[in-house]
Amino acid sequence: MYLSRFLSIHALWVTVSSVMQPYPLVWGHYDVCKTQIYTEEGKVWDYMACQPESTDMTKYLKVKLDPPDITCGDPPETFCAMGNPYMCNNECDASTPELAHPPELMFDFEGRHPSTFWQSATWKEYPKPLQVNITLSWSKTIELTDNIVITFESGRPDQMILEKSLDYGRTWQPYQYYATDCLDAFHMDPKSVKDLSQHTVLEIICTEEYSTGYTTNSKIIHFEIKDRFAFFAGPRLRNMASLYGQLDTTKKLRDFFTVTDLRIRLLRPAVGEIFVDELHLARYFYAISDIKVRGRCKCNLHATVCVYDNSKLTCECEHNTTGPDCGKCKKNYQGRPWSPGSYLPIPKGTANTCIPSISSIGTNVCDNELLHCQNGGTCHNNLRCLCPAAYTGIFCEKLRCEEAGSCGSGSGSGQGAAPHGCPALLLLPLLLPALLGTAGALRF
C-alpha cells in the first residue's frame, strides 16, 4: 500500500513539474561559467557559456518624463473618475502624499488597495495635443526575456508608440504601434503578432488589439516577446535549441530583443467616442499603475552575475573577459580575438574563452589552484611548471620521448599504447584546458 501511494505521489509530482517547468531541463539555464572535471591527467577546468538569471528589470531603471511638468498635482486639479467619466470630484495634489501620483508609483509593489499609479495632467489645453514621453533607462545593455506589460489605471490610450534604443537614447527605433484606428493614426494596416511568422518576426506592426478606451477589464497593453520566441521554440517554448540557434547566428534577431532604453510615447488619451467632449476635459488624461519589464544583463554569455552598485549595472565577467558587457579580453589574455559565448551545442554551449597572450606566457605561466600544469606537473612561483620525468614543455604537455623520436618504441602497439605513443597533435586537447585557464572567480 505504501509503495502504491508513493508511486502515485511521484507520478503526480512529475506531472505537476512538467506543467510548471517553462523550459525543459535538458536545455539548461546556462547558470554556470566553469566547473572542474576529472580526466586521466587530473582535475581540469571545463568552461561553458553562461548568463545571469532573468529578473524584474524595473528595479534598476531610471525614469524620465517629457515634458517634465506633465505629472498632475502642481498646481492641484480635479479629474473625473475612471469608472464614471462624469463624476469629476477626484483631486490630484502633489503636496499631499495621499493625493499625489508621482512617476515612481508605476514601479511600486502592486496589490495594494486602493491601487497606486502615476497620472498626467488633464487635457485642459485641448485642442493642443496631450502627449507624454516616458523613458526607461538602464545605462546598460539588457536582453528582454518576457512580455513588456503596461497596466493603465485610466483608459488605454487611443494612440501610443513603444520605442527602443540600443545606444543609450541617442537614437530610437519603433518597437510597436498601438491605435484604435491604425490606418488613420499611423497609415498602417492593423496586425497582431499572430499574423507574423519566422520570416517576418522582426516586422514592426500597428495593432488595434489593446486600444479600446474605457472598455471594462481592458487596462493592459502587451509587447509580446514570448509569442515571438514561439515562432522558433514552439507554442510552449519546448524547442529552445531552435531559438538559441537563431539567436546565435542571426544578429538582427538577437538585437531585436536587446535594449538599453525603452520609451513609451503616449500620443492621444482614451476618448471613448468619436469626438472629444470639450465640456468635460477633466475626463481625459493618462494614468499608469504598473510597468513590467523582465530581462537580464547582456554579458555576451561570459557571466552569471550582474551587480547593481552606485546606481549602475555591471557584469561580473568570467572567461578572462572584461568590460560592462564582458565585451573584450582582459589584459594579457588577448591570444586570440574576443568572441561572445555561444548557446550551442546544447546544453552547455561554447565559452569562447580568452586565452593568454604569447607575450604574457613567460610572466604568469601557471597557478596551482587553477591547475594550468598538465600531467601531474606542479607550479613553481607562477613562473614555470615542474614536470614529471616523462613530460616536458611549458605546461608539461609533451612527452620527452617525442624530442628523442622514440615514442612508441618498446611500448607495444595497438590501442593500449595510444596514450604514450601518440604524436604531438593528439596532445592538443590536453594543452587547450591549460591555455583556457582563468584567474578564477575574480570580481569586477
Rosetta blueprint (number, residue, H / E / L):
1 M L
2 Y H
3 L H
4 S H
5 R H
6 F H
7 L H
8 S H
9 I H
10 H H
11 A H
12 L H
13 W H
14 V H
15 T H
16 V H
17 S H
18 S H
19 V H
20 M H
21 Q L
22 P L
23 Y L
24 P L
25 L H
26 V H
27 W H
28 G L
29 H L
30 Y L
31 D L
32 V L
33 C L
34 K E
35 T E
36 Q E
37 I E
38 Y E
39 T E
40 E L
41 E L
42 G E
43 K E
44 V E
45 W E
46 D E
47 Y E
48 M L
49 A L
50 C E
51 Q L
52 P L
53 E L
54 S L
55 T E
56 D E
57 M H
58 T H
59 K H
60 Y H
61 L L
62 K E
63 V E
64 K E
65 L E
66 D E
67 P L
68 P L
69 D L
70 I L
71 T E
72 C L
73 G L
74 D L
75 P L
76 P L
77 E E
78 T E
79 F E
80 C L
81 A L
82 M L
83 G L
84 N L
85 P L
86 Y L
87 M L
88 C L
89 N L
90 N E
91 E E
92 C E
93 D L
94 A L
95 S L
96 T L
97 P H
98 E H
99 L H
100 A L
101 H L
102 P L
103 P H
104 E H
105 L H
106 M H
107 F L
108 D L
109 F L
110 E L
111 G L
112 R L
113 H L
114 P L
115 S L
116 T L
117 F L
118 W E
119 Q E
120 S E
121 A L
122 T L
123 W L
124 K L
125 E L
126 Y L
127 P L
128 K L
129 P L
130 L L
131 Q L
132 V E
133 N E
134 I E
135 T E
136 L E
137 S E
138 W E
139 S E
140 K E
141 T E
142 I E
143 E E
144 L E
145 T L
146 D L
147 N L
148 I E
149 V E
150 I E
151 T E
152 F E
153 E L
154 S L
155 G L
156 R E
157 P L
158 D L
159 Q E
160 M E
161 I E
162 L E
163 E E
164 K E
165 S E
166 L L
167 D L
168 Y L
169 G L
170 R L
171 T L
172 W L
173 Q E
174 P E
175 Y E
176 Q E
177 Y E
178 Y E
179 A E
180 T L
181 D L
182 C H
183 L H
184 D H
185 A H
186 F H
187 H L
188 M L
189 D L
190 P E
191 K L
192 S L
193 V H
194 K H
195 D H
196 L L
197 S L
198 Q L
199 H L
200 T L
201 V L
202 L L
203 E L
204 I L
205 I L
206 C E
207 T E
208 E L
209 E L
210 Y L
211 S L
212 T L
213 G E
214 Y L
215 T L
216 T L
217 N L
218 S L
219 K L
220 I E
221 I E
222 H E
223 F E
224 E L
225 I H
226 K H
227 D H
228 R H
229 F H
230 A H
231 F H
232 F H
233 A H
234 G L
235 P L
236 R L
237 L L
238 R L
239 N L
240 M H
241 A H
242 S H
243 L H
244 Y H
245 G H
246 Q H
247 L H
248 D H
249 T H
250 T L
251 K H
252 K H
253 L H
254 R H
255 D H
256 F H
257 F L
258 T E
259 V E
260 T E
261 D E
262 L E
263 R E
264 I E
265 R E
266 L E
267 L E
268 R E
269 P L
270 A L
271 V L
272 G L
273 E L
274 I L
275 F L
276 V L
277 D L
278 E L
279 L L
280 H L
281 L H
282 A H
283 R H
284 Y L
285 F L
286 Y L
287 A E
288 I E
289 S E
290 D E
291 I E
292 K E
293 V L
294 R E
295 G E
296 R E
297 C E
298 K L
299 C L
300 N L
301 L L
302 H E
303 A L
304 T L
305 V L
306 C E
307 V E
308 Y E
309 D E
310 N L
311 S L
312 K E
313 L E
314 T E
315 C E
316 E L
317 C L
318 E L
319 H L
320 N L
321 T E
322 T E
323 G L
324 P L
325 D L
326 C L
327 G L
328 K E
329 C E
330 K L
331 K L
332 N L
333 Y L
334 Q L
335 G L
336 R L
337 P L
338 W L
339 S L
340 P L
341 G L
342 S E
343 Y L
344 L L
345 P L
346 I L
347 P L
348 K L
349 G L
350 T E
351 A L
352 N L
353 T L
354 C L
355 I L
356 P L
357 S L
358 I H
359 S H
360 S H
361 I L
362 G L
363 T L
364 N L
365 V L
366 C L
367 D L
368 N L
369 E L
370 L L
371 L L
372 H L
373 C L
374 Q L
375 N L
376 G L
377 G L
378 T E
379 C E
380 H E
381 N L
382 N L
383 L L
384 R E
385 C E
386 L E
387 C L
388 P L
389 A L
390 A L
391 Y E
392 T E
393 G L
394 I L
395 F L
396 C L
397 E L
398 K E
399 L E
400 R H
401 C H
402 E H
403 E H
404 A H
405 G L
406 S L
407 C L
408 G L
409 S L
410 G L
411 S L
412 G L
413 S L
414 G L
415 Q H
416 G H
417 A H
418 A H
419 P H
420 H H
421 G H
422 C L
423 P L
424 A H
425 L H
426 L H
427 L H
428 L H
429 P H
430 L H
431 L H
432 L H
433 P H
434 A H
435 L H
436 L L
437 G L
438 T L
439 A L
440 G L
441 A L
442 L L
443 R L
444 F L
